[in-house]
Amino acid sequence: MHIFHLLPFALLLSTIQLSAQSKSDSIPKYVKVPAGFVMVLRQGDDVFKEIENLATKEQIPSANFTGMGFVSAKFGFFNFKTKEYDPKDFKDVELASMQGSIAWQNGKPSLHCHGVVTGKDFKAYGGHLLEATVGTGSVEIMITVHDKQFQRLMEEPPGANVLNIKE
């Protein structure tokens, strides 16, 4: 008998959840502008995944991007001896600055991104961004598209992927 009393409430709750989900799904993540694209990401969005999806969908030959907002981020300092990044996580910080490039490697978008984050104490940390997920608020990104397609290639030395600008 009690379950029948809860049924209308459960239906109302599921309708509200579907409505909220469809509204967030219908909000565009980017718009084309004369210089390229403006992207606005929201809580939970994977910043790199969204930039890579845009590059693939819009067939961006190459680009540079800048951004700012709120994130949880993972930075890495490249260790040339091990050829791996030494990572450090930062949760719920302000992305004061982000800059990077989009090129192609093995038929897929290849991002190279650096940034600076700050906490409530106004201390800044920065370096090579390995991951970034939008936290509370949003992240705004300006993608400036170039007319040439650039490749990212492994070079020895330094033993790292390097932007190749040969035509």
C-alpha positions as CSV (number, residue, x, y, z in Angstrom):
1,M,0.0,0.0,0.0
2,H,2.8,2.4,0.8
3,I,4.5,1.9,-2.5
4,F,1.4,3.3,-4.3
5,H,1.6,6.5,-2.3
6,L,5.3,6.9,-3.4
7,L,4.7,6.2,-7.1
8,P,3.5,9.8,-8.0
9,F,6.5,11.2,-6.2
10,A,8.9,8.9,-8.0
11,L,7.4,9.8,-11.4
12,L,7.7,13.5,-10.6
13,L,11.3,13.1,-9.5
14,S,12.2,11.2,-12.7
15,T,10.5,13.8,-14.9
16,I,12.5,16.6,-13.1
17,Q,15.8,14.7,-13.6
18,L,15.1,14.0,-17.3
19,S,14.1,17.7,-17.8
20,A,17.3,18.9,-16.1
21,Q,19.4,16.4,-18.1
22,S,17.8,17.4,-21.5
23,K,18.4,21.1,-20.7
24,S,22.1,20.6,-20.0
25,D,22.4,18.3,-23.1
26,S,20.8,20.9,-25.3
27,I,23.3,23.7,-24.3
28,P,25.9,23.9,-27.0
29,K,29.5,23.5,-25.9
30,Y,31.0,25.7,-28.6
31,V,30.2,28.2,-31.3
32,K,32.1,29.2,-34.4
33,V,33.6,32.8,-34.5
34,P,35.8,34.5,-37.1
35,A,39.0,33.5,-35.4
36,G,37.9,29.9,-34.7
37,F,35.7,28.7,-31.8
38,V,34.6,29.8,-28.4
39,M,34.0,26.8,-26.1
40,V,32.2,26.9,-22.7
41,L,32.5,23.7,-20.6
42,R,30.5,22.9,-17.5
43,Q,30.9,20.9,-14.3
44,G,32.2,17.4,-14.9
45,D,33.4,18.0,-18.5
46,D,36.8,16.6,-19.4
47,V,38.6,19.6,-20.9
48,F,41.0,17.7,-23.2
49,K,38.3,15.2,-24.4
50,E,36.1,18.1,-25.4
51,I,38.9,19.9,-27.3
52,E,39.8,16.7,-29.1
53,N,36.2,16.1,-30.0
54,L,35.9,19.6,-31.4
55,A,39.1,19.2,-33.4
56,T,37.8,15.9,-34.9
57,K,34.3,17.0,-35.6
58,E,35.2,20.4,-37.1
59,Q,38.3,19.0,-38.9
60,I,40.6,21.7,-37.3
61,P,43.9,21.5,-39.2
62,S,45.8,23.0,-36.2
63,A,45.1,25.6,-33.6
64,N,46.2,27.4,-30.4
65,F,43.9,27.7,-27.4
66,T,43.7,29.7,-24.2
67,G,41.3,29.2,-21.3
68,M,40.3,30.0,-17.7
69,G,37.8,28.7,-15.2
70,F,37.5,26.2,-12.3
71,V,39.0,22.7,-12.5
72,S,40.5,19.8,-10.8
73,A,43.8,19.3,-12.6
74,K,46.8,17.0,-12.9
75,F,50.1,18.6,-13.8
76,G,53.2,16.7,-14.9
77,F,56.9,17.6,-14.9
78,F,58.7,15.7,-17.7
79,N,61.5,13.5,-16.4
80,F,63.9,13.2,-19.3
81,K,65.7,10.2,-17.7
82,T,62.5,8.0,-17.4
83,K,60.7,9.7,-20.4
84,E,57.6,9.9,-18.2
85,Y,55.8,12.7,-16.3
86,D,56.0,13.0,-12.6
87,P,52.4,13.9,-11.7
88,K,50.8,16.1,-9.1
89,D,47.0,16.6,-8.6
90,F,45.2,19.8,-7.6
91,K,41.5,19.5,-6.6
92,D,39.0,22.3,-6.9
93,V,41.3,25.1,-8.0
94,E,40.9,28.2,-10.2
95,L,42.5,27.8,-13.7
96,A,44.1,31.2,-13.9
97,S,45.6,30.6,-17.3
98,M,45.7,27.8,-19.8
99,Q,47.5,27.8,-23.2
100,G,48.1,25.0,-25.7
101,S,48.2,23.8,-29.2
102,I,46.3,21.3,-31.3
103,A,48.2,19.3,-33.9
104,W,47.8,15.8,-35.3
105,Q,49.6,12.6,-34.5
106,N,48.8,9.1,-35.9
107,G,45.5,10.4,-37.4
108,K,44.2,11.8,-34.0
109,P,44.2,15.3,-32.4
110,S,47.3,15.8,-30.3
111,L,47.2,18.4,-27.5
112,H,50.1,20.1,-25.8
113,C,48.9,22.2,-22.9
114,H,50.4,24.2,-20.0
115,G,48.6,26.1,-17.3
116,V,48.6,27.9,-14.0
117,V,46.1,27.1,-11.1
118,T,45.6,28.9,-7.8
119,G,43.9,28.0,-4.6
120,K,42.1,29.9,-1.8
121,D,45.6,30.9,-0.5
122,F,46.4,32.6,-3.8
123,K,49.5,30.4,-4.3
124,A,50.0,29.5,-7.9
125,Y,51.2,26.2,-9.4
126,G,51.7,25.5,-13.0
127,G,53.3,23.5,-15.7
128,H,52.4,20.8,-18.2
129,L,48.7,19.9,-17.9
130,L,48.0,16.2,-18.1
131,E,44.3,16.3,-17.2
132,A,41.6,18.9,-16.3
133,T,38.0,18.3,-15.3
134,V,35.7,21.3,-14.9
135,G,34.8,21.9,-11.3
136,T,32.2,24.2,-9.8
137,G,31.4,26.8,-12.4
138,S,32.7,26.6,-15.9
139,V,35.8,26.8,-18.2
140,E,35.9,29.2,-21.1
141,I,38.3,28.4,-24.0
142,M,39.2,30.4,-27.1
143,I,40.4,28.2,-30.0
144,T,42.3,30.1,-32.7
145,V,42.3,28.0,-35.9
146,H,45.3,28.0,-38.3
147,D,45.1,27.3,-42.1
148,K,47.8,24.6,-42.1
149,Q,47.8,21.2,-40.6
150,F,50.7,20.5,-38.3
151,Q,51.8,17.1,-37.0
152,R,53.3,16.3,-33.6
153,L,56.3,13.9,-34.0
154,M,58.6,12.1,-31.6
155,E,62.1,13.6,-31.8
156,E,65.4,12.2,-30.5
157,P,66.8,14.2,-28.8
158,P,64.9,15.3,-26.7
159,G,62.9,12.1,-26.6
160,A,59.6,13.9,-26.6
161,N,56.8,14.8,-29.0
162,V,57.5,18.0,-30.8
163,L,55.3,20.2,-33.0
164,N,56.5,19.8,-36.6
165,I,55.8,23.0,-38.7
166,K,57.3,21.8,-42.0
167,E,55.0,22.4,-44.9
